[in-house]
Amino acid sequence: MKICYTKSMEKKKPCVVKDLCIACGLCNAMVPSVFDWDDDGKMKAIVDHVPKGLEQDVDDAKISCPTEAIIVD
């Protein structure tokens, strides 16, 4: 299981828990500039921190994930 952690409390770090991801692609469809396919066929976060202006979109993707595989810390 991947642990997501960032020392900065000012910026949120998106993360996909690979053990929970079912590769449905919903998060990529919702926020392609934050989530993309990994070599293992599952999703991954492609940014270190949620870009300004996309906070709500990332939160929506997190809420919409059918397996709750998205963590934003």
Backbone torsions as a table, in degrees:
resi	resn	phi	psi	omega
1	MET	NA	138.9	179.4
2	LYS	-88.9	132.0	177.3
3	ILE	-99.1	132.1	179.7
4	CYS	-106.6	126.1	-178.6
5	TYR	-152.8	141.5	173.7
6	THR	-138.9	141.6	-179.7
7	LYS	-74.1	-29.4	-178.2
8	SER	-75.7	125.8	177.0
9	MET	-87.7	-11.4	-177.0
10	GLU	-82.5	-28.3	-178.2
11	LYS	-116.4	143.1	179.1
12	LYS	-98.7	139.4	-178.7
13	LYS	-105.9	120.7	175.5
14	PRO	-82.7	147.7	-179.1
15	CYS	-152.3	146.2	174.9
16	VAL	-113.7	125.0	177.6
17	VAL	-81.1	108.6	-173.7
18	LYS	-59.6	-35.8	-178.9
19	ASP	-65.7	-21.7	-179.3
20	LEU	-100.3	-23.8	-176.5
21	CYS	-65.1	131.0	176.7
22	ILE	-106.2	9.3	176.2
23	ALA	60.4	39.1	178.8
24	CYS	-75.8	-21.8	176.9
25	GLY	83.2	4.5	-177.6
26	LEU	-61.4	-44.9	-178.2
27	CYS	-64.3	-37.5	177.4
28	ASN	-66.1	-38.5	178.2
29	ALA	-67.1	-33.5	-177.7
30	MET	-82.0	-39.8	-176.6
31	VAL	-141.7	73.2	-176.1
32	PRO	-64.5	-18.9	178.7
33	SER	-81.9	-4.3	179.5
34	VAL	-117.8	-36.4	-177.1
35	PHE	-120.6	137.1	178.6
36	ASP	-148.1	169.9	-179.4
37	TRP	-71.5	140.4	174.7
38	ASP	-97.7	171.5	-179.9
39	ASP	-62.9	-22.3	-179.4
40	ASP	-87.5	4.4	177.8
41	GLY	84.8	6.4	177.4
42	LYS	-110.9	174.2	-178.5
43	MET	-82.0	157.9	173.0
44	LYS	-148.1	154.8	172.3
45	ALA	-80.4	134.1	-177.8
46	ILE	-107.9	10.5	176.4
47	VAL	-128.9	154.3	178.2
48	ASP	-79.6	-31.2	-179.5
49	HIS	-140.7	151.2	178.3
50	VAL	-62.6	122.7	180.0
51	PRO	-63.9	145.1	178.3
52	LYS	-58.0	133.5	-179.3
53	GLY	94.2	-12.5	179.9
54	LEU	-109.6	7.9	-177.5
55	GLU	-56.4	-46.3	-178.5
56	GLN	-67.8	-39.4	178.7
57	ASP	-62.8	-41.6	178.9
58	VAL	-68.2	-40.4	176.0
59	ASP	-61.6	-40.0	178.1
60	ASP	-63.9	-40.6	178.0
61	ALA	-64.6	-40.8	178.5
62	LYS	-61.0	-46.7	-179.2
63	ILE	-66.4	-33.5	-176.6
64	SER	-81.5	-15.9	-177.4
65	CYS	-60.7	121.4	-175.0
66	PRO	-67.2	-19.1	-180.0
67	THR	-113.9	7.0	-179.1
68	GLU	55.6	41.7	-178.1
69	ALA	-85.1	-9.2	-178.2
70	ILE	-96.0	128.5	176.4
71	ILE	-118.6	136.6	174.9
72	VAL	-127.7	107.0	-178.5
73	ASP	-111.8	NA	NA
